[in-house]
Amino acid sequence: MIDQEIIEEARALLLGRDKERVLEITQQVIAAGHDPMELMDEAFIPAINEVGDQFGCGQLFLPELIETAEAMKAATELVNEAIAGDVAEQKEKKKVVVASVKGDVHDIGKCIVVSLMRANGFEVHDLGRDVSTEAIIEKAVAVGADVIGTSALLTTTMAEQKVLEETLRSEGLRDRFKTIIGGAPATQRWAARIGADAYAETAPDGIAKIRELLA
């Protein structure tokens, strides 16, 4: 078990957007033989959730959000490398393909979601931003994805989430994947209207919804 002082320090470092020290404390935990997922669960994930809440309430601005997301991403990569040796665990990981839809170049929120997914043990294939429906489906088929997640931050691009659902149905692939949508203009009502399996309001909500879909 990791000492509580280390947990609190790690949490404070991420909240302070100190990427270098976040990496240092992550490496120290791994070198000491502790479970790095404990560091994620007890320090980094609560911290990134707090940052997301602060941004949503207007208490934090985009540059700070980006810095925090970059620090979280770097720590997540270290943790993923540390646990990569467990082949059995890797095989059991559920696969998620994630993308910001065609025409949408916003992906800060999506990047936080991706970091949280990886920290929670999912194998995530992040296609980035402004991704076509065809490219999303092609990747999902290629990797044998369990879930397809799409983000739309504009009302003008959220229609692409509907296009994805329609294309999956027309190509006979709808039953092959679970789908989840997110983004500022998206709602549970929109998810139901287009036929998506779930809607996630926040990054932690997305993790919970995906777990429910795969249960």
N, C-alpha and C positions, 0 to 999 in steps of 0.2 A: 504494500500500500504506500502511495506517495504521501510524504509529509504534508500536512495541511498548509504549512507556511509556503511551501513550494507551489501548491495549487493556487493560493491567493496571489503570490508573486506573478505567476504565469498569467493569471486572469488580468492583473493590473497592467502587465506589460502589453498585452494585446489591446486592452482598452486605451493604453497610451500610445498605440500605433508604433511601438518600438520593435520593428521587424528583426533587427540584428539580435536583440536580447531574447526575443521570442524563439528564434532559431537556436540560440545558445542553451536556453533552459530546456527546450525540447530534446536537444542532443544529450544534455546532462541526464535527463530522465531515462532516455534509451540506453545510454552507456552504463547507468547504474543497475540496469536489468529490470526496471519497472515496466509495467504495462503502459505503453504510450496512449492506448485508448482511454485509460483512466484520466490521463491529462486532458485529452479531448473532452471527455464527458463531464469532468468536474471543473475545468477551467476555461478552455477555449470556446466550447459550444455555448455555455451560458454567457460568455463575454460577447460573442458575435451576435447572439440573440438580443442582448442589451443594446448593442450598437444599432442593430436593425430597428429596434423600438425607438431609439433616440432619433434616428434619421426620419422615421415615419412621423414623429411628433414635431419635427422641425428643429430639434435641439442639436442636431449634427448636420453638417453640410457635405456635399458630394465629395470634395477632395479628401476629407477625413474618412468617409465611407470607403473610398477607393484604397487608401492607405491601409485601413484595417483589413479589407478583403485580401489585399496582397500579402499581408503578414499571415493571415489565416491560411491562405493558399500554400505559402511556403512551408508552414508548420505541418499542414496536412500531407504534403508531398513527403516530408521526412518520416512521418508516421506510417504512411503507406509503404515506403521502402523498408521500414523496420519490420513490418508484418508480412512482407511479400514472400518470405521464405516458407510460410505455411501453405503448401500447395493445396491441401485439403480444404482449408478455409477459403482459398481463392476460388475453388471450384464451386463452392456453395453460394458464392456471392450472386445476388440478383443483379441483372444488367438493366441500366437505365440510359436511354438516349435523350439528351436534352439540347434544346436550341431556342434561340430567339427567332421568331418567324420571319419570312421574307418581307423585306421592306423596313424591318425594325432593327436599328443599330444600337439599341440600348441593351446592355448585358451586365450591369453592375449587380443588380439583384439576383440575376441568374447565376453569376459567379459565386455569390454567397451560398445559394442553394446547392450548387455543385460541391462546394467545399464541405458543407454540412452532410451531404449524401455520402461523400467519400469517407468522412470522419465516422459515419454511422455504418460503414461496412458495405456500401453498395459499389458495384463496378460501374462507373459513370463514363459515358462517352459524350463529351461536350463538343458540339459542332460549332459553337460560337454564335455569331449574330448574323442577321439577314440571310437565313438559310431557307432554301426552297422546300416545299412539301416533298418533292421527288427525292431530294437529297436526304431528308429526314427518314423517309420510308426505306430508301436504299440502305442506309446505315443500320436501321433497326433490323432489317432482314439479314444483313450481312453478319451482325454480331449476335443474332438470336436474342434480341432484347425482350425483357419482360414488360417494361414500361416505356412509353414515350411521353416526355414532358415538354411542353412548349410555353414560351413566355411572349407576351405581347404588351408593350408599354404604351401603345397608341390605339385610339379607337379606329384609326384608319388601317391598322394592320391586324387587328384581332380577328377580322374575317378569315385570315389565313388559318386560324385554328379550326374554323368550320370546314375549310377546304381540305384540311388534313383528314378530318373525320369522314368526309364524303369520299375522298380518294381511297381511304382504307376500305370503306364499304364496297366501292365499285370494283376494287381489285381483289375482293374476297379475302382481305387480310384483317378485317376489324376484330375478329375473335382471337386473333393471334397475339394481340398486344392490349395491355391496359393503357389508358391515356389519362393524363392529368394536365390541367392548364393553370396558368397564373399570369400575373401582370396587373398593373393598376386598373385598367378598365374592365378586367374580367370579373365575373361574379359566379356564384353557384347557379343562378338562373341562366346565365349564358352557357355554362357547362351542360346543364340539362337540355337546353334548347338545341345545342349542336350535337349532343350525344356523347360527350366526353364522360369518362368514368368518374372523374373527381375534379374538384377545384381547390386550389391551395391559396389561402390569403397571405400567409407568411412562410418563410423558409422552414421553421420548425413544424408548421402545420403541414407543409409538403411532405416532410419525412413521415409524419404520423399517417397521412392519407395513403402514401405509397405502401406503408406497412400493412394498412388495412386492406388495400387492394390485393396484396400478395399473400395475405393470411390464409 
